[in-house]
Structure formats: C-alpha cells, structure tokens
Amino acid sequence: MLPAALSDPNIAFVLLILGALGVYWEMHAPGMVVPAILGLLLIFAGAYGLYEDSPTWYGLALLISAALLLMIELKYYTHMISGVAGAALLAFGTILLLQGPQRIAPALAIAVSAAFGIIVIFLGFLGMRARKSKHLTGLETLVGETGVSRTPLDPEGTVLVNGEYWQARSNHAIEAGRQVRVERIDKMTIWVTEA
C-alpha cells in the first residue's frame, strides 16, 4: 500500500515537506523527539518516492539551495529575503525535479512551497522577536517594583513586594506600612527607598 502511494510524486513531495516541518518543529522545541522522528521518517519516505522517479540533478540542486536559504531564514531572520528566495527556489526546484510522464503538479508545487515559505518566515520572525526581547527572570525583576514595609526599616526589616515577603535594607528609616520602591538586590536582601 505505502510503496504504491509513494509512486505518486505528488504524495512523495508532500511527505517530504511534512517531514521537513516536523524537523523544523523539533529545532524550535528541542526535546519533544516525536516531531523529529516522524519528520525523519516522512523525509525518508518522500525522498525514496522521488528517487524512484529518477530526479534531475538541477532540480536537486535547486531543492538543496532552497533548503539552505530557508534554514538561514529560520535561524537568522533576514527580513523575508532568504525565506521568499528559498520558497521560490523550492517551487522551481520541485517543478524541475522530475521530467517525464510522472511529474509533480506545478500548482501543488507552488502552493506547498508558498505555504512552507510562509511558515518558515513566521517561525524566523518569532525567533528573532524572542532573541531581541529582554525579559528578565529571577530577582532582577524586582528592581523598580513597589511594595509595602511590613516592619519598620531601621536599617533592616521586612517588606511585601509582589505578594512575597523579603528581607530589606534602607539607608533611611522607614516606618511600617509605607510604600517602598526596590532599588537594587544584594544577595537575598533587597535595598529599598520610600516611594
């Protein structure tokens, strides 16, 4: 059943693209394992189906170039330049991949290549946004936050910031119940001033 389905180059091409999506998914969410395994299986099945139809060397060269450009877009986000060029090369390479009676339908090649290019560009954009964002984690997020002194600070005491009690120090005496602002963190003690 499967080898008969793989003899259709259109199905083999779609399997190849779905496998590439699985591998890309694993690259963006490492450790899931299942997308990578399924992706590799689909890539091997699709490549086997296309290999049986004797692909052209120039079609393969265009597909390899497309894969490289799409990987560059995914990794570095070139503002869609590599993504659009990669999708175009993928479409042309797919159309030129097989010559003879069994060929990949040009409409399918263009539609799947465009969809794949859009997905890669979107994933590259999300990756670029994640790399540029400066979200702090840990104690650094407390700097600049306001809270309430629960005990008098002279110079040490306890404050409530973001629903948590903290050991705090201040250069000036602060009465209990006053608004405070976190200035800096030294080990597990926060330094505050009256807000």
Secondary structure, DSSP 4 states (H G I P E B T S, - for coil): -HHHHHTSHHHHHHHHHHHHHHHHHHHHSTT--HHHHHHHHHHHHHHHHHHTT---HHHHHHHHHHHHHHHHHHHH--TTHHHHHHHHHHHHHHHHH--SSS---HHHHHHHHHHHHHHHHHHHHHHHHHHH-----GGGGGTT-EEEESS-BSSEEEEEETTEEEEEE-SS-B-TT-EEEEEEEETTEEEEEE-
